[in-house]
């Protein structure tokens, strides 16, 4: 038996994660002041840290494959939040840049994320949230991208 199987409570973690993710995404998508999807906000956050990232780097940061990041960038560019430019060193590669409209949307997304994070952490101590964050992060190590693709 693993270290916590003996006498462990059955928390239905897969079910709880799945329901929590769906409810959070639906709630976020239904917010009236939201001009961007959660996926687009994720891309804006990446560009807010480093504008002009390679599409592949953005995809890796968002855990998306080539088709996924391409579609996301296409939709985000169609909304005039980002623009795609050829890389100066490798003509086959593309970099993604924030537009002025994208910078405004990023600021709104940051404010919205702060509100959501406050709601998510309400009623929990900082130490409890640290444990939840550590556990959720560990899932990425236990189930790496591409392991079963």
LINBELBEL-V966828 format. One record per residue. RES is the residue in one letter. SS is DSSP state (helix for helix, strand for strand, loop for the rest). PHI is phi in degrees with one decimal (999 if undefined). PSI is psi as a letter, one per 40 degrees, with the letter a starting at -180 (none if undefined). Layout:
res->RES ss->SS phi->PHI psi->PSI
res->RES ss->SS phi->PHI psi->PSI
This chain:
res->X ss->loop phi->999 psi->i
res->X ss->loop phi->-72.7 psi->i
res->X ss->loop phi->-57.9 psi->d
res->X ss->loop phi->-123.8 psi->f
res->X ss->loop phi->-81.5 psi->d
res->X ss->loop phi->-69.1 psi->h
res->X ss->loop phi->71.4 psi->e
res->X ss->loop phi->-73.0 psi->i
res->X ss->loop phi->-70.7 psi->i
res->X ss->loop phi->-97.2 psi->h
res->X ss->loop phi->-89.8 psi->e
res->X ss->loop phi->54.3 psi->f
res->X ss->helix phi->-60.8 psi->d
res->X ss->helix phi->-62.0 psi->d
res->X ss->helix phi->-61.6 psi->d
res->X ss->helix phi->-62.5 psi->d
res->X ss->helix phi->-62.6 psi->d
res->X ss->helix phi->-63.4 psi->d
res->X ss->helix phi->-64.3 psi->d
res->X ss->helix phi->-61.3 psi->d
res->X ss->helix phi->-64.3 psi->d
res->X ss->helix phi->-64.2 psi->d
res->X ss->helix phi->-64.9 psi->d
res->X ss->helix phi->-63.6 psi->d
res->X ss->helix phi->-63.9 psi->d
res->X ss->helix phi->-63.6 psi->d
res->X ss->helix phi->-62.9 psi->d
res->X ss->helix phi->-64.8 psi->d
res->X ss->helix phi->-67.0 psi->d
res->X ss->loop phi->-86.4 psi->e
res->X ss->loop phi->-68.4 psi->h
res->X ss->loop phi->-65.8 psi->d
res->X ss->loop phi->-84.2 psi->e
res->X ss->loop phi->-85.5 psi->h
res->X ss->loop phi->-98.3 psi->e
res->X ss->loop phi->-127.7 psi->i
res->X ss->loop phi->-77.2 psi->i
res->X ss->helix phi->-56.6 psi->d
res->X ss->helix phi->-65.9 psi->d
res->X ss->helix phi->-64.3 psi->d
res->X ss->helix phi->-60.1 psi->d
res->X ss->helix phi->-58.7 psi->d
res->X ss->helix phi->-64.8 psi->d
res->X ss->helix phi->-62.2 psi->d
res->X ss->helix phi->-61.7 psi->d
res->X ss->helix phi->-62.5 psi->d
res->X ss->helix phi->-70.3 psi->d
res->X ss->helix phi->-67.8 psi->d
res->X ss->helix phi->-81.0 psi->d
res->X ss->loop phi->-151.3 psi->h
res->X ss->loop phi->-71.9 psi->i
res->X ss->loop phi->81.5 psi->f
res->X ss->strand phi->-76.5 psi->i
res->X ss->strand phi->-66.9 psi->i
res->X ss->helix phi->-57.9 psi->d
res->X ss->helix phi->-62.4 psi->d
res->X ss->helix phi->-65.7 psi->d
res->X ss->helix phi->-64.1 psi->d
res->X ss->helix phi->-60.9 psi->d
res->X ss->helix phi->-62.9 psi->d
res->X ss->helix phi->-65.1 psi->d
res->X ss->loop phi->-96.7 psi->e
res->X ss->loop phi->61.9 psi->f
res->X ss->loop phi->-117.8 psi->i
res->X ss->loop phi->-80.5 psi->a
res->X ss->helix phi->-55.7 psi->d
res->X ss->helix phi->-67.3 psi->d
res->X ss->helix phi->-66.0 psi->d
res->X ss->helix phi->-71.3 psi->d
res->X ss->helix phi->-62.6 psi->d
res->X ss->helix phi->-64.1 psi->d
res->X ss->helix phi->-63.1 psi->d
res->X ss->helix phi->-64.3 psi->d
res->X ss->helix phi->-58.3 psi->d
res->X ss->helix phi->-66.7 psi->d
res->X ss->helix phi->-71.8 psi->d
res->X ss->helix phi->-69.4 psi->d
res->X ss->helix phi->-62.4 psi->d
res->X ss->loop phi->-82.7 psi->e
res->X ss->loop phi->63.0 psi->f
res->X ss->loop phi->-94.3 psi->d
res->X ss->strand phi->-138.6 psi->i
res->X ss->strand phi->-134.1 psi->i
res->X ss->strand phi->-105.3 psi->h
res->X ss->strand phi->-130.3 psi->i
res->X ss->strand phi->-64.2 psi->i
res->X ss->loop phi->-71.1 psi->h
res->X ss->loop phi->-68.6 psi->d
res->X ss->loop phi->-90.2 psi->d
res->X ss->loop phi->-134.7 psi->h
res->X ss->loop phi->-60.9 psi->e
res->X ss->loop phi->-83.6 psi->e
res->X ss->loop phi->-95.3 psi->i
res->X ss->strand phi->-122.0 psi->i
res->X ss->strand phi->-111.9 psi->i
res->X ss->strand phi->-114.3 psi->h
res->X ss->strand phi->-127.4 psi->i
res->X ss->strand phi->-71.5 psi->i
res->X ss->loop phi->-95.3 psi->i
res->X ss->helix phi->-57.1 psi->d
res->X ss->helix phi->-63.0 psi->d
res->X ss->helix phi->-65.3 psi->d
res->X ss->helix phi->-64.5 psi->d
res->X ss->helix phi->-65.2 psi->d
res->X ss->helix phi->-63.3 psi->d
res->X ss->helix phi->-62.5 psi->d
res->X ss->helix phi->-61.0 psi->d
res->X ss->helix phi->-66.8 psi->d
res->X ss->helix phi->-65.0 psi->d
res->X ss->helix phi->-62.9 psi->d
res->X ss->helix phi->-64.4 psi->d
res->X ss->helix phi->-64.1 psi->d
res->X ss->helix phi->-64.5 psi->d
res->X ss->helix phi->-62.6 psi->d
res->X ss->helix phi->-65.4 psi->d
res->X ss->helix phi->-64.4 psi->d
res->X ss->helix phi->-61.2 psi->d
res->X ss->helix phi->-63.9 psi->d
res->X ss->helix phi->-67.0 psi->d
res->X ss->helix phi->-65.3 psi->d
res->X ss->helix phi->-95.6 psi->e
res->X ss->loop phi->-58.1 psi->h
res->X ss->loop phi->88.6 psi->e
res->X ss->loop phi->-120.0 psi->i
res->X ss->loop phi->-76.8 psi->i
res->X ss->helix phi->-60.0 psi->d
res->X ss->helix phi->-64.7 psi->d
res->X ss->helix phi->-65.6 psi->d
res->X ss->helix phi->-65.5 psi->d
res->X ss->helix phi->-59.5 psi->d
res->X ss->helix phi->-68.5 psi->d
res->X ss->helix phi->-60.9 psi->d
res->X ss->helix phi->-62.1 psi->d
res->X ss->helix phi->-63.7 psi->d
res->X ss->helix phi->-65.5 psi->d
res->X ss->helix phi->-63.5 psi->d
res->X ss->helix phi->-64.5 psi->d
res->X ss->helix phi->-63.4 psi->d
res->X ss->helix phi->-61.6 psi->d
res->X ss->helix phi->-64.3 psi->d
res->X ss->helix phi->-76.3 psi->d
res->X ss->helix phi->-73.4 psi->d
res->X ss->loop phi->-130.9 psi->g
res->X ss->loop phi->-64.7 psi->i
res->X ss->loop phi->-61.3 psi->h
res->X ss->loop phi->87.1 psi->e
res->X ss->loop phi->-64.2 psi->d
res->X ss->loop phi->-124.4 psi->f
res->X ss->loop phi->-91.7 psi->none
